[in-house]
Amino acid sequence: MTLAFFLTIDWQTLVDALALGGIYALMAVGIGLVFGVLRLVNFAYGQLVMAGAFALALGSQWNWPTWLSIVLCFVVVLVLSALLDRIVFRPLRGQSPAVMLVTTFAIAFLLQSIALIWFGPLGKIASSLAPLNQPWSIGGVDIRKISIVAIVVTIVCLALLQLLLTRTTVGLQMRAASLDFQTARLLGVRANRVIAGAVLVSGALAAVVAVILTVQNPLVTPDFALQDTIVVLAGVVLGGLNRPIPATLGGFSIGFATGLLGGALPTAQSQYLPTFIFVAVILVLLVRPDGLFVRRAATERL
Amino acid sequence: MNRAAVLAGPCLLIVATALVGSGVSRATGVYFITALVSVSIVVALYVFIGNSGVLSFGHISFVAIGVWTAGVLSVPSGEKPAIMPNLAEPLRHTTVGNVPSLALAALAGGLAAALVGLPLMRLSGLAAGIATFAVLEIVHNLLRYYEKIGPGLNTFSSVPETTGIWQAAIGALLAIVAAYLYARSRFGRQLRATREDPPAAAAAGVSIYMQRLLAFALSGAIAGFAGGLYVHLLPLNTEAVYLDLTLITLAMLVIGGATSLWGAVVGALAVSALDSFLAEAENGVKILGVTIDLPAGTRVIVVGALMALVLIVRPTGLTNGREFGWRWHR
């Protein structure tokens, strides 16, 4: 890659890339939180986002005010998360991580097919938030409002999450449970409460992601956010699966790189964007098998 | 006696399926042929996932590589410009027969798996499973847009339809025999030891990395071979060998029981039977005078729900992860 390549990156691309990095970081946190307490990689996370997006689309179809659509989006995603926890995650506790991952993979396709039957393959349009997609002119440079909003929302969410994890009892319990679930239980941490807490926080993050993604891309189809989930999962592995902060950084990095490359590459090459990104993932894993941001070997203790 | 049964059970089931399949109408026969090709794919998955206990979402990419290899080499030269106008020069004039195309598909799948296995097999369990998604995405993306090596977004039409019921059955038998011989070899045993207790296996001198890599390459070769069989059955495109096929083949393996060859074969045939019925029902089917007309998408819902249910209620699958035996034993 030459210098000329980097010169083609303008402010719009940079801000969009930061925004995509932020969205993927939020998804990575959502996946990482649940992984922390349950050792479960929730492949169906993208379908939670998809459900939220359809809620927004229905809201705008019924001409609901925007705030009410967003409330509906949160309600739908949180209820679905709680159901998943109760019906799928709880009976799976104690299974191997591989079994849990395959199960959530099946659940992902199940939810996608339900959406397919319900809404059809062409999907629905969520138009009520469209004004946020207009550009702002800052110093002669046009920046889409939603990109700024996404960056700000990401920072606020991550800060709130940090407060929750460090300043509240349930947060402390979540961190304890993710370090050593057995010991945490012995010390009086209620397993169901902590897991439900993590799943709901993760669901709330999915709802936030749903709102931002539908503004960027108002056409909501049954495979909405499916590709994003795969990219985020690769990012989480890239950062380091076993710790929340490396996982978040991994999610951000892969989103930022995707946004930057997608904006800067000429069309003939940008169709190969997934190849560039995933080859980079494999190359990084070749050098750092335990993850980019993990200091010591992340193998499970005996 | 029981040792022979481990191989004989799956083989007899394949022969029985082929015999029934050869006696039905052409339209129904396609379901049987597809089921037998699925057996080859699921046996490929079993060789790696079953013996190593490591998940892979990437195997369908080796099936896809097999589809492309056998497909590009089998389309008659005269037809190539119509389907693949941008094909690279040496491929444009090379056409091989049915059997060589299948062998080359197996070779291509095996080489590809060995190549991507080099970095991926260094990862530990779950991370390895997720990273195999990277392989699926890369292969899907390249085959979709790189038109020098295939039809890109077009469909592989004009591939000679040589995969009839007997070719599919012989293919499945070959895959089963290869998987059986591997599982019984010292390499298969060493890999299963790493599945049961990685630290103990490593302490006994087993290289987890090398054993996983070997199994990955072998299962890639079987998957490529199955891809060759598949493209000689139906006109395929990139979407046919992507996420949906990944889900359904994993479901077959899991529902049957991932840790045994018997489970892989039974799972593939049982889910194929269900899937074929649902496919018919999506087009409207009459049973006992009642017309069942299911909306499109029902297949995935039923298969997905069944897979999740089996994993929650009985994670060892229908066969309980055991091999076939002449008598029931505990």
Interface residues (C-beta under 8 A of the other chain):
Chain A: V41 V88 P91 L92 Q95 S96 P97 A98 V99 L101 V102 T103 F105 A106 I107 F109 L110 Q112 S113 I114 L116 I117 L226 I230 L233 A234 V236 V237 L241 Q271 Y272 L273 P274 T275 F278 V279 V281 I282 L283 L285 L286 P289 G291 A298 T299 E300 L302
Chain B: G53 V54 L55 F57 V116 L118 P119 L120 R122 L123 S124 G125 L126 A127 G129 I130 A131 F133 A134 V135 E137 I138 H140 N141 L142 Y145 P199 L243 D244 L247 L250 A251 V254 P295 A296 G297 T298 V300 I301 G304 A305 M307 A308 L311 I312 V313 P315
